[in-house]
Amino acid sequence: MTSIGNNSFSYNQALISFTFEEGTLIKTFGTSLIANCPLIETFTVPKTVTTLGNNDFENCISLKSVIFEEGSKLTNVGSSTFKASGIESIAFPDSVTTFTTVKSPNVNSSNALFQNCVNLKSVTLGSKTTFLAKQMFKDALRWSPSIFRIR
């Protein structure tokens, strides 16, 4: 299996953890992978994943951190991926180049990646990032340029 389909685990009120087996071949997450799962606190993205889908972690209110395995091949992060989640800090791997809508990347796309993330304190981008969509930090209450770093 190389991809996980849209809404595969979303709205699961009892889901408290999510683990991938070592050696997984997953490359893409469909949209809303674990959206609206209120009990998940951390999530580790396997190094084989190249794309995070739109809204994958939206409304995961207990989510504090997302960890990317060493050697991550992630290149694209979809729209509203962390919208209204409890995310506090995140350090994207150097491999990420684009933050945009997954299916139609263009300069006019609105991303809202961290919209309404009221606990957001720290965001680190890798050195290969070439495109940031507009409105990435819309209504992220603690947002200030001092929490934003580029390696």
Stockholm file with secondary structure:
# STOCKHOLM 1.0

chainA/1-151         MTSIGNNSFSYNQALISFTFEEGTLIKTFGTSLIANCPLIETFTVPKTVTTLGNNDFENCISLKSVIFEEGSKLTNVGSSTFKASGIESIAFPDSVTTFTTVKSPNVNSSNALFQNCVNLKSVTLGSKTTFLAKQMFKDALRWSPSIFRIR
#=GR chainA/1-151 SS CCEECTTSSTTCTTCCCCCCCTTCCCCEECTTSSTTCTTCCEEEECTTCCEECTTTTTTCTTCCEEEECTTCCCCEECTTTTTTCCCCEEECCTTCCEESCSSSCCTTCBCCTTTTCTTCCEEEECTTCCEECBTTTTTCTTCCGGGEEEC
#=GC SS_cons         CCEECTTSSTTCTTCCCCCCCTTCCCCEECTTSSTTCTTCCEEEECTTCCEECTTTTTTCTTCCEEEECTTCCCCEECTTTTTTCCCCEEECCTTCCEESCSSSCCTTCBCCTTTTCTTCCEEEECTTCCEECBTTTTTCTTCCGGGEEEC
//
